[in-house]
Amino acid sequence: MLCIAGTNTDIGKTVAAAAIVAAARAAGRRVVYVKPAQTGLQPGEHGSDADEIRRLAGEVETHEFVRLPDPLAPAAAARVAGVGIPTVAGHAASLAELARRDDVDLVVAEGAGGLLVQLDTEGGTQADLARALLDDGIDCGFVVIADPVLGTLNLCALTQEALDHRGLPCDGYVFGTWPTDGEVPLVLEQNVLDLPRVTGRSLLGRIPSGAGRLDTATFTASAPTWLTLPGTKASSGTGA
């Protein structure tokens, strides 16, 4: 299982998750995508992260465990709505059931924002969710999506420190948006060089800016060239 976390909001996390799904499917893996907690949408409203995954990566099986109307962290959105939501333990049990299916090779679970965003009203986070899965014998690791701009090294280092402190595996980092027109700013070039040193993990890839506007066929054909899946031999992973 791959747990997708971001270092911040609005950094291309869902598009990067779609690229991971598409690349895994291109490699012959049977993939299921899960969004444990979707916020900012009413029941039945279109535009969820799962909808975006299917639009970009094709007809992949998707699951959404809970939906809340306000665009807040799940715990806060549940409080505002005055409703109960599943606990992290409940999310972990549902994910483990999917991961153990004979017809599934990979579950891609996209969290709500960063590693320590609260997923339930008891204070459980995506880090706690991963720990529960590992304790249940599910093989899972994080892929962290980051913004390549100035300041990202600090955010990535903080995220990695939190992962290391909890003994949670991290397979690497992906830059969620990478310029494709004109000269690449110096800071972005240097962040590519420095991120592995700062985090101790590989930069798995760079998703081109505007990738989320591509049609399904172009997106799925291109995704394997943008990143290297954990556990596979390196590809270009440049997004350029």
Secondary structure, DSSP 8 states (H G I E B T S, - for coil): -EEEEESSSSSSHHHHHHHHHHHHHHTT--EEEEEEEEES--TT-S--HHHHHHHHH-S-EEEEEEEESSSS-HHHHHHHHT-----HHHHHHHHHHHHT-TT-SEEEEEEEEETT-B-STT--BHHHHHHHHHHTT---EEEEEE--STTHHHHHHHHHHHHHHHT--EEEEEEEEE--SS---HHHHHHHHHHHHHHSS-EEEEEETTGGGS-HHHHHHHHHHHB--TTS--------
